[in-house]
Amino acid sequence: MTERYTTTDAGSPAPSDDQSLTVGPDGPILLQDHYLIEQMAMFNRERIPERQPHAKGGGAFGHFEVTNDVSRYTRAAVFQPGTKTETLVRFSTVAGERGSPDTWRDPRGFAVKFYTSEGNFDMVGNNTPIFFIRDPLKFQHFIRSQKRRAANNLRDHNMQWDFWTLSPESAHQVTWLMGDRGIPKTWRHMNGYGSHTYSWINHAGEIFWVKYHFITDQGIDFLTQEDADRLAGEDADYHQRDLYDVIERGEFPSWTLKVQIMPFEDAKTYRFNPSI
């Protein structure tokens, strides 16, 4: 039987996992003990800081199956008729920290990873078909306005609305946020939309602009503000728990992917720029 032993990060056997290298039994510890330095460095870095937006979320593995023929628009293997691709979907809130309630009024992230035969295809998205801003230079300011104020570590509605009113392009997204869909009943009861406009290229080299819409097969449903506030206190992980429980029961949620398609040349004369 092969003897089991502790190894370094590089896979080499470690001399000891409980004794440092010293100059004699009473001597100082040596900096040349690379395994000790490695262990201390790992310990100091093992808590990864939470990401800025979309810190709290959950998801599940699944599959994507093409049921209609769109091959005249794209040559991508993942979208060829009958193709079945393993996927991972992550749902999230935007402004809340990892310990925040799932039922806060907030946009929801809807990110999809396709494990395609040509490599991984990551599609970022939300549960809204539009976004607050167009220019990425505003993104950092927008996210900070939705999170906690540095002066008192509290969320500040004045700070949020200050950004929105100074950025009139936010109006459409704000109406979604403050409407019924601002608090989905569960992650299963919301649509997902690719945040960006993508391009497809077919075998003839023709280019098409596309937008991805994941339509929930469970139907749209939402929480009232009163129910959301109650659940925030009773079960802060309500959405995460719901997804786990229904999958455990074999009640797998599903979405139907639909696409909006525009020939590349048509975009040049359209009333607005569809590529942004």
ROMAR-250923 format. One record per atom (N, C-alpha, C): x negated, y, z negated; residue in one letter. Coordinates in steps of 0.05 Angstrom, whole numbers, plus 32768, in hexadecimal, padded with zeros to 4 digits. Layout:
BEGIN
XYZA ...
// end
This chain:
BEGIN
7FEF7FE88000M 800080008000M 7FEE80198000M 7FF4802C8011T 7FE580448013T 7FE980567FFAT 7FD3805F7FEEE 7FD580707FD7E 7FE0808B7FDEE 7FF380957FCFR 7FFF80AF7FD4R 7FEF80C47FC5R 7FEA80DB7FD1Y 7FDA80F07FC4Y 7FE5810B7FCDY 7FDF81207FBDT 7FE6813B7FC4T 7FD481467FD9T 7FDF81567FEBT 7FCF81618001T 7FD181808000T 7FBE818C800ET 7FBF81A98012T 7FD381AF8029T 7FD881C9802ED 7FE981D08044D 7FE081C6805FD 7FC681C28061A 7FBA81B8807AA 7FBB819A807CA 7FC4818D8067G 7FC781708067G 7FAF8160805CG 7F9B816F8052S 7F8481618047S 7F8A8159802AS 7F7F81438020P 7F84813B8004P 7F7A81507FF1P 7F8981567FDDA 7F81816A7FC8A 7F72815B7FB2A 7F5C81667FA9P 7F4C81597F93P 7F5D81547F7AP 7F6D81677F73S 7F7E81657F5BS 7F9581787F5DS 7FAC816F7F52D 7FC481807F52D 7FCA818C7F37D 7FB881867F23D 7FBD81917F08D 7FA3819B7EFBD 7F8D819B7F09Q 7F7481A57EFDQ 7F6681B77F11Q 7F5F81CF7F09S 7F5081E27F1AS 7F3281DB7F1AS 7F2481E57F2EL 7F0881E07F30L 7EF981F57F1FL 7EE981EC7F0CT 7EDB81FE7EF9T 7EBD81F87EF9T 7EAE820B7EEDV 7E9282077EE9V 7E8F81F97ECEV 7E8F81DE7ECFG 7E8D81CF7EB6G 7EA881CF7EA7G 7EAA81C07E91P 7EC381BD7E83P 7ECD81D77E76P 7EBB81EA7E71D 7EC382037E64D 7EBE821B7E76D 7EB582177E8EG 7EAD822D7EA0G 7EC4823B7EADG 7EBF82517EBBP 7ED482607EC9P 7EDE82507EE1P 7EF782577EE9I 7F02824A7F01I 7EF582577F19I 7EF082477F2DL 7EE282507F45L 7EF582587F5BL 7EEF826E7F68L 7EFF82777F7FL 7EFC82647F97L 7EE882537F97Q 7EE5823F7FACQ 7EF982287FAAQ 7F0982287F94D 7F1E82147F92D 7F35821D7FA4D 7F3382167FBEH 7F46821F7FD2H 7F6282157FCDH 7F6481FD7FC0Y 7F7F81F27FBBY 7F8D82037FA6Y 7F7F820C7F92L 7F8B821D7F7DL 7F9482377F8AL 7F8382447F9AI 7F8A825D7FA7I 7FA282597FBAI 7FA382437FC8E 7FB9823D7FDAE 7FD3823A7FCAE 7FD2822C7FB3Q 7FEA82287FA3Q 7FF482437F97Q 7FE282547F8EM 7FEA826E7F83M 7FF682807F99M 7FEA827F7FB1A 7FF4828F7FC7A 801082867FCFA 8014826C7FD0M 802F82627FD7M 804382697FC2M 803C82677FA8F 804E826E7F92F 8056828B7F94F 8043829C7F9AN 804882B97F9BN 805A82C17FB2N 805C82B07FC6R 806B82B77FDFR 808382A57FE4R 808A82937FD1E 809F82807FD8E 80BB828B7FD7E 80BF82A27FCBR 80D982AF7FCBR 80D982C37FE3R 80E782BC7FF8I 80E882CC8010I 80FC82E3800BI 80F582FC800FP 81088312800BP 8120830E801EP 813883158014E 814F83128025E 814E8325803CE 815A831E8052R 815A832F8069R 816C83478064R 8167835C8074Q 81758375806FQ 819383728074Q 819D8372808DP 81B9836C8091P 81BD834E8093P 81D583458090H 81DD83298093H 81CE83168080H 81C983208067A 81BA83118054A 81C982F8804BA 81E482FB8047K 81F382E4803DK 820382D78053K 820182BD8055G 820F82AF806AG 820E82918066G 821A82848079G 821B82668079G 8222825D8095G 821F8244809AG 8224823B80B5G 8226821D80B6G 8226821280CFA 822981F680D3A 821E81EE80EEA 821781D580F1F 820F81CA810BF 822781C1811AF 822681C08134G 823C81B78144G 823281B28161G 824481B38174H 823C81B08190H 824D81C281A1H 824281C881B8F 824F81D881CDF 825281C881E6F 826A81C681F1E 826F81B68208E 827C81C7821EE 827081C68236V 827B81D6824DV 829281C78259V 82A981D3825AT 82C281C78264T 82CB81D3827FT 82BF81E88288N 82C681F482A1N 82AC81F982B2N 82AF81FC82CBD 829881FF82DDD 8292821C82E2D 827B822582D7V 8272824182DCV 8257824082EAV 8251822A82F7S 823782278304S 8232823A831BS 824782468326R 82438259833CR 823982748331R 823A82778316Y 823182908309Y 8216828C82FBY 820F827482F3T 81F7827082E3T 81EA825582E9T 81D0825482E8R 81C2823B82ECR 81B7823082D1R 81BD823E82BBA 81B4823582A1A 81BF821A829AA 81AE82088292A 81B781EC828DA 81CD81EA8278A 81CC81FB8264V 81DF81FA824EV 81FC81FF8257V 81FF820D826EF 821A82148277F 822382048290F 821581EE8296Q 821D81DE82ACQ 823481CB82A4Q 824681C482B7P 825E81B582B0P 8258819B82A1P 82678197828BG 8264817E827CG 824D817E8269G 823C81928269T 822481928257T 822D8195823AT 822181858229K 82268186820CK 820D818D81FEK 820D81A281EET 81F581AD81E1T 81F981AF81C3T 81E681A681B4E 81E781A98197E 81E481C78190E 81F281D0817BT 81F281EC8174T 81F181F08156T 81EA8208814EL 81EB82118132L 81F8822C8132L 820C82308121V 821A8249811EV 821682548102V 820F826D80FFR 820D827A80E5R 8220829180E4R 8231829180CEF 824382A780C9F 823882B780B1F 823E82D180B0S 823282E1809AS 824282FB8097S 823D83078080T 82458323807DT 822E83348086T 8231834E8087V 821C83608091V 820F836F807AV 821E837E806BA 821383918057A 820C8384803DA 821A836E8036G 82178363801BG 81FC83548017G 81F483537FFEE 81DC83437FF7E 81E483267FF5E 81D083157FEFR 81D582F87FEER 81EA82F17FD9R 81EC83007FC4G 81FF82FA7FAEG 821983087FB1G 821E83177FC6S 823683277FC9S 824E83157FD1S 8266831F7FCCP 827E830F7FD3P 8282830C7FF1P 828C82F57FF9D 829182F08015D 82A883008020D 82B9830A800ET 82D283178017T 82D183358017T 82B983418016W 82B7835E8019W 82C183658036W 82CC837E8039R 82D283888053R 82B8838E8062R 82B283808077D 829883828083D 829A8373809ED 828B837B80B2P 8289836A80CAP 827C834F80C2P 8282833B80D2R 8276832080CER 8263831980E4R 824C830F80DDG 8239830580F1G 824382EA80FCG 823D82E68115F 824582CD8123F 822E82C68136F 821A82B9812CA 820282B3813BA 820282968144A 81FB8291815DV 81FC82768167V 81E0826E8173V 81D68257816BK 81BD824C8177K 81C582338187K 81BE823481A1F 81C2821D81B3F 81A8820E81B6F 81A781F481B0Y 818F81E481B3Y 818F81D881CFY 818981E881E3T 818D81E081FFT 817581CF8209T 817981C28220S 816381B2822CS 814D81C48236S 815281DE8238E 813E81F18242E 81328202822CE 813881FB8213G 812E820A81FCG 8145821581ECG 813F822181D5N 8154822C81C4N 815E824781CEN 8178824A81CEF 8185826381D7F 8194826F81BFF 818A828681B5D 81968293819ED 81A882AA81A7D 81C182A9819EM 81D482BE81A5M 81DD82CC818CM 81D582E58188V 81DF82F48171V 81FA82FF8176V 820B83018162G 8226830B8166G 82338312814CG 824A831E814EN 825B83258138N 8278831C813DN 828A8321812BN 82A6831B812FN 82B58332813CN 82A683458147T 82B2835C8155T 82A5835E8170T 82B483668185P 82A9836881A0P 8299838181A5P 829983948192I 828983AC8196I 827883B0817DI 826883C6817DF 825683CB8166F 825783E98160F 824B83EF8149F 824C840B813FF 823B841E814FF 82268415815BI 821284268168I 820A841B8183I 81FE842C8193R 81F2842381ACR 81D3842481ABR 81C9843A819FD 81AC843F819ED 81A084308186D 818C841E818BP 8180840F8175P 817184218161P 816A84398169L 815D844B8156L 816F8452813EL 8189844F8142K 819C8455812CK 81A0843D811AK 819784258122F 819E840D8114F 8195840D80F7F 817C841480F2Q 8172841480D6Q 8182842780C5Q 8189843F80D0H 8198845280C0H 81B4844880BBH 81C0843A80CEF 81DA842F80CBF 81DB841A80B5F 81C8840880B5I 81C883F280A1I 81C383FE8085I 81B184118083R 81AD841D8069R 81C6842C805ER 81D584378070S 81ED84458068S 82038432805DS 820184198065Q 82158405805DQ 820D83F68043Q 81F483F9803CK 81EA83EA8024K 81E983FC800CK 81DA83F57FF8R 81DA84047FDFR 81C9841D7FE0R 81D384327FD3R 81C5844C7FD2R 81AD84497FC0R 819684547FCAA 817D84517FBBA 817F845F7FA0A 818E84757F9DA 818E84857F85A 819B84767F6DA 81AF84657F73N 81BD84587F5DN 81C3843B7F61N 81B9842F7F77N 81BD84137F7EN 81DA840B7F80N 81EB841E7F88L 820884197F8CL 820F841E7FA9L 8223840F7FB2R 822D84157FCDR 823C842F7FCDR 823A843E7FE2D 824484597FE3D 8255845E7FFCD 827084617FF8H 82828465800FH 827B847F801DH 82738493800FN 826C84AC801CN 825584A9802FN 824184988027M 822A84938038M 823384848051M 82458470804DQ 824E84618064Q 825D84738078Q 82708482806EW 828084938080W 827084AA808BW 825B84B3807DD 824A84C88088D 823D84BE80A2D 823384A580A2F 8227849B80BAF 823C849880D0F 8253848C80CAW 8267848780DEW 827184A180EBW 827684B580DBT 828184CE80E6T 826C84DE80F6T 825284DA80EFL 823D84E680FFL 823584D68117L 824184BE811AS 823C84AD8131S 825784A6813DS 826384B7814DP 827E84B38158P 828184998168P 826B848F8173E 826D84768181E 8275845E816FE 827484638155S 827C844E8142S 829A844A813FS 82AA845D814AA 82C6845E8145A 82D58444814BA 82CF84388162H 82DD8420816AH 82D784098157H 82BE8406814FQ 82B783F1813CQ 82C483F68121Q 82C4840F8119V 82D0841680FFV 82EE840E80FEV 82FC84128114T 8318840B8114T 831C83ED8111T 830A83DD811CW 830A83C08118W 830583B980FBW 82F183C680EFL 82E983C180D4L 82FF83C780C0L 830C83DE80C5M 832183E680B2M 833D83DA80B8M 833E83CA80CDG 835783BC80D4G 835883A180C7G 836C839180D0D 8370837680C4D 8357836480C7D 8349836680DDR 8333835480E2R 831A835C80D3R 831B837180C3G 8305837980B2G 82FF8365809BG 831383548094I 830F83408080I 831B8326808AI 830C83158098P 831682FC80A2P 831F82EA808BP 833482DA808FK 833D82C7807BK 832782B38075K 831A82A88089T 830382968086T 82F2829B809FT 82DA8290809FW 82C9829180B7W 82D6828380CEW 82E7827080C8R 82F4826080DDR 830A827080ECR 8314828580DFH 832A829480EAH 832182AF80F6H 830A82AF8102M 830182C78110M 82F382C0812AM 82F482D2813DN 82E582CE8156N 82C882D68153N 82B882CE8166G 829C82D78168G 829782E38183G 828682F88183Y 82808306819CY 8262830B819EY 8256830481B5G 823A830A81B9G 8236832881B7G 8222833181A8S 821F834D81A3S 8215835C81BBS 8209834E81CEH 81FC835B81E5H 8209835181FFH 820483608214T 820B8357822FT 81F38346823AT 81F9832E8244Y 81E5831C824EY 81E7831B826CY 81D383108279S 81D4830C8296S 81D182EF829DS 81E182E682B0W 81DF82CB82BBW 81D382CE82D7W 81C482BA82DFI 81B882B882FAI 81BF829D8305I 81CB829C831DN 81D282838329N 81BC8278833BN 81C182628348H 81AC82558359H 81A582668371H 81B782788379A 81B282898390A 81A382A28388A 819D82A5836EG 818F82BD8365G 81A282D4835FG 81BC82D18361E 81CF82E6835BE 81D182EB833DE 81D483048335I 81D5830B8319I 81F183138311I 81F9830B82F9F 8213831282EEF 8210831C82D1F 821E833182CAW 8220833982AEW 8235832882A0W 822F831F8288V 8242830E8279V 82448317825CV 825C83148251K 826183188234K 826D82FE822AK 826482F58212Y 826D82DC8206Y 828282E281F0Y 829982D581F2H 82AE82D781DEH 82B582BB81D4H 82B082B681BAF 82B7829C81ADF 82D282A081A0F 82E7829481ABI 8302829781A1I 83098281818EI 831082878176T 831682738162T 832E82628169T 832C82488167D 83428236816CD 835482338154D 834C823F813EQ 835D823E8125Q 837082568124Q 836C82698136G 837D82818136G 837182978124G 837682B0812BI 836D82C6811BI 837E82C88102I 837182CB80EBD 837F82CF80D2D 836D82E080C0D 837882ED80ACF 83698300809CF 837483018080F 8365830E806FL 836D83138053L 8376832F804FL 83898333803ET 8390834F8036T 837A83598024T 837983738021Q 8365837F800FQ 836883757FF3Q 838183717FEAE 838683687FCFE 837C834B7FCBE 8382833A7FDFD 8378831E7FDCD 835A831D7FDED 834E832D7FEFA 8331832E7FF1A 832483377FD7A 832F834B7FCAD 832483557FB1D 832783407F9BD 833D83327F9BR 8341831C7F87R 832D83067F8BR 832A82FD7FA4L 831782E77FAAL 82FA82EF7FA4L 82F483097FA8A 82D983127FA2A 82D1830D7F85A 82E5830E7F73G 82E083097F57G 82E382EB7F50G 82F582DD7F5DE 82FA82C17F56E 82E682AE7F63E 82DE82B37F7CD 82CD82A17F8BD 82BD82B17F9FD 82A682BB7F97A 829682CC7FA9A 828C82BE7FC2A 828C82A37FC1D 828282937FD7D 829A82867FE6D 82B082947FE7Y 82C982897FF2Y 82C7827F800FY 82BB828F8020H 82B88287803CH 82A582708040H 828F82718031Q 827C825B8033Q 828882418029Q 829682438013R 82A2822B8007R 82B7821F801BR 82C782318027D 82DC82288039D 82D082188050D 82BA8222805DL 82AE82158073L 82A381F9806BL 829681F88054Y 828B81DF804BY 82A181CB8046Y 82B681D38038D 82CB81C18031D 82DA81B68049D 82E081C6805DV 82EF81BC8074V 82DE81A88084V 82C481AD8086I 82B3819B8094I 82B181818085I 82AF8182806AE 82AE816A805AE 82C78159805EE 82DE81668063R 82F781588067R 82FA814E8084R 82E781558095G 82E9814D80B1G 82FA815F80C2G 8301817680B7E 8312818980C6E 82FF819E80D3E 82F3819680E9F 82DE81A680F5F 82E981BE8104F 82E181D680FDP 82EA81EE810CP 82DE81EF8128P 82EB81FD813AS 82E281FF8155S 82E8821A8161S 82D982218175W 82DD82398184W 82DB823381A2W 82E9824281B2T 82E8823F81CFT 82D9825781DAT 82C3825281E9L 82B3826781F4L 82BE8270820EL 82C3828A8210K 82CC82978229K 82B882AC8231K 82B682B2824AV 82A282C68253V 82AF82DA8265V 82A682F38262Q 82AD83088275Q 8296830A8289Q 829C830A82A3I 8287830A82B7I 828B832182CBI 8275832E82D1M 8275834482E5M 825D834282F7M 826183428311P 824A83418323P 8238835A831EP 821E83558320F 820A836A831AF 820F83838329F 821683818343E 821983988354E 823283A8834CE 8247839B8342D 825F83A9833AD 825A83BC8323D 824783B58312A 824283C682FBA 823883E28302A 822C83E48319K 822183FE8322K 823684138326K 824E840B832DT 8263841E8332T 827A841D831ET 8276840D8308Y 828B840B82F5Y 828D842482E4Y 82A3842882D6R 82A8844182C7R 8296844482AFR 828B842E82A5F 82778431828FF 8262841B8294F 824B841E8286N 8235840B8289N 823B83F2827AN 824083DB8287P 824783C38278P 822F83B5826CP 821783BE8272S 81FF83B08268S 81F783B9824CS 820783CB8240I 81FF83D58225I 821583CF8211I 
// end
